[in-house]
Amino acid sequence: MKTEADGEDCGVSEPARNLDPASHLQPTSDGKTSDSSEPEPEDSDDDWMETREPQSGLNSLKSNEILVNHKKSNTGERPFSCSDCGKRFLRRGHLQAHMTSHTGEKPFGCSVCGKKFGRKGILQTHMTCHAREKPFDCKICGSRFGLKRHLEEHMRIHTGEKPFSCSVCSKRYSHSTDLVRHMRTHTGEKPFSCSVCNNSFTRRGILVKHMRSHTGEKPYSCSVCGKRFGRDYILKTHMRIHTGEKPYSCSGCWKGFNHLSQVKSHKCSGESSSR
């Protein structure tokens, strides 16, 4: 049975990380310690036996701890719990990786584009977007992917498959992340909070946009007049001034407007004359 963080400790088993670095030192016959990783210069049979016995002891210890973790996975035991949300994990490494979702810490940075991530596994997945090799291709549209699971997720666009369903309202989704976000509409959970005003949000993207109200950042600029905006939809609305686009119209007189609010406040002469 895998936990949520399975696959993200990059093949390093938890027992290996928890061992005491000095645990492989064993006493020799003269009372001193001998490092099993560095055999004596003379390659005699006695030396071989002396230097390798501790290593077999280390392997035995590793095997025992791996067996303990395996038994826990069968029993469902998860001894490591998050002090913030109470979520429980089978391994300490999984808990440590989970904690970054609360602290916002992103210690793993991409060496190509500089983007930062909270988990090493996510960084490794991200790196495939920079890799030239994309061996998995869609037979329908030709899109290529670095990972097989990305191709499988992409195929749902074509097949319409929605394997993830809400246990409350039965609404279905193509991706598990979409279901997680949807569930917050039922639970009221808002895990992303502003460090300035403490407002909370259901999505990280909404928090990022909100923070611009405090920082004054305006990343979206008009290509015509250079005016800058904090939200992309405000820029789109602004561009109608230059393009003359009027996507909203009155159903009574068919007069066009830039904004929906203008339609609502509009006093239609056609409606008044028909009354």
N, C-alpha and C positions, 0 to 999 in steps of 0.2 A: 504493500500500500504506500503510495507516495503522498507526501505533504505538499502544501502550496509551493514551497520554495524548492522542491526537488528539481534537480537539473541546474541549479544556480550556484552550487558550490564547486563547479568545474572539476568534478572527479576527485576532489579531496575529501576523504571520508572523515566524519566527525571524530572517531576515536583517534585518528592520527594527529588531529589538531590538539586534542586534549592531553596527550601524553606529556609527562615531565621530560624536558630535553635531556636531563641527566640520567634518565631511568635505564639507559642501555649500558651504564658503567657498572661493572661487576668486580668484586674483590678478587685479587689473584692470591696465589699461595703465600706471597711475602707481605700481604696486608695492604698493598697498593692497589690502585684502580687501573684498569686497562680499557682503553677505548676500542670497542669492537670494530669500529669502522677503519681503524688504522693498525693493521697487523704488524708484528715485529719484523725486523729486517731479515732474520733467518727464517727460511721457509721450511721448518721441520714439521713433522707430523704432530708433535706435541703443541707447537705454536699454533698450528692450524686448528686443532681442537679447542685450544684455550681462547682464541680470538673469535671463534664462530659460535660457541655455546651461548654467549649473551644475546647474539643476534636471533638465535632460534627462540630464546626466551621472550624477546621483543615481539617476534612474529606471533608467538603464542598469546601474548597480552593483547595484541591487536585483534587477533581472531576472536578472543573471548569478548572483547568490547563490541566488536561487530555483531557477534551472536546476541549479546544483550540488547543492542539496538534493534536487531531483527525481531527478537521476541516481543519487544515493546510495540513494534509496528503491527504484529499479529494480534496483540491484546488491545490495541487502541490507546495505550498509555502515551500521554504527551506531558512529560514532567516540566517542560520549560514554558512559562506563561508570561505574556506581555503585561507590564505593570500599568500601561495606559488603557488598553482596550480589553484585556483579559484573554485574548486569543492564545491558544496553546500550541506548542510545537514539540515534535519528537526529538529534535536536535538543537543544541545551543546555537550552532551556526545559523540555523534557519531563523531562530529568534533574533539574533543579531542583525541579520539581513532585513527582517521585518521592521525592526525599530527605526530604520531609516525613513519609513513611511510616515512616522510621527515627527521625527526631528528635522526632516527635510534635507538631511545630509546627503550629499552626492559626491562621494570620494573617488568615483571611477570616471575618468575623463577620456574622451575619444582623442587619439593622437592625430587624427586627420582634420576633423572639423571643430574640435574643442567642446562638443556637447558633453554634458556631465550626467551621470546616472547613479542611482542609489545602490545598485547591485551589479556585481561583476558579470553575471549571466546576461543581464539586459544589455550591458555594453558589448559583450561578445555577439549577441544577436544583432545589435546596431551595426557592428563592424562589417557585416555582410553587405550592407548597402554601399560600402566603399569598395568592396572586393569586386574585381572585374568578372570573376567566375560566377555565373548564375546558371547552374546546371538544370534547374527545374523550370520547364516552360509550359504555359497553358496552350493546349491544343486548339482552343477555340479562338482566342484573341491574340496569342503570341507573346503575352507578357511573360517575363522571366523572373525567377526568384532564386535567392541564395539558399533558402531552406525549404525542405519539402512541406513542412507544416504551413508555411506562408502560401505555398501553392494551393494546399488543401483548403485554407481559409478563403483564398481568392476564388476558388471554384464555386463557392456558394453564391457568388454574384450571378453566375450563369445558371446554376441549378435551382436557385431560390430556396435552398435548404436552410432551415432555421432550427438547429438542434437544441437551442437553449430556451427554456420556457420559464415564465414567472410562476412561482408557486401560489401567488395571491390572485392574479387576474388572468393567468394563462397566456399572456402576450408572449410571442416568440421572437427570438433574435438569432442572427447569424453568428455573432461573436459573444463570447462570455463577458468581455468587458462592457458591452452594451447592456447586457442583463444586469451586471453589477451596478451600473449607473441608474438603470431603471428602478431597481429595488429600493433605491434611496427615496423615490417618490412615495413608497409605502411606509418605509421605516422613519422617514424624516431625518435621516442621518445627513449631516453636513460636515464631512471630515476635513475640509480645507478652510482654515481660518486666517483672517487678516491680522498681521502682527501689529498693525497700527490702531485700528478701530475695533478689532475683535469680531467683526462681521464674519459669518460662516457661510460656506458655499458647498454645493453638491459636487462641483467639478473643479479640477485644478485650473482649467482654462478660464473659467469665470473669475477665479481669484486673481489670475495673472492680469486680466483686463481691469478688474477692480483696483488693483494696486496702482494703476496709472493715474487714478484720481488723486492719489497721495503724492506720487513722484512727479506728476506733470508730464510724463513721457507721452509723446505723440508720434508714433512710428509710421502713421499713414499720411502721405502728402499728396496733394492735388497736382497732377502733371501739367495743368494749365496755368493756375495762378500761384501754386506753391503753398497754399494754405495747408496746415497740418491738423491731424485729428487723432484722438486716442482710440477710436473704434473704427473698424473697417466699414461697418454699415453706415456710419455717419459720413464717411468719405463718399460712399456710393450715392447717398442722398444728395450730397453737395454737388456731385458731378452733373446732376440733372439741370443745375443752373447753367452749365456750359453746353450741355447737349440739347437742352430744350425738351427732354423726355418728360412726359406726364402720364405715368402708368395708372393713375387713379382717376376715374371719371364718374360723374353724377348720372344715375340711371334715369333721371327725369329730363335733364336738358343736355346730357352728354358732354358737359364742360369738363376739361381735363385739369388735373392738379398734380403737383409734385409730391405732396404728402397726403396720407390717408386722413390725418387730422383736419386738413383743409376741406375734404369732402364732407366730413361730419359737421363742420361748422358752417358749411355753405348753405345759403338760403336759396333754394331752387325756384326760379320764376316759373318753370314748367309745372311744378307740383302745386304752386299757389294758384295758378290760373285754372287748373283742372278741378279745384275744390269748389 
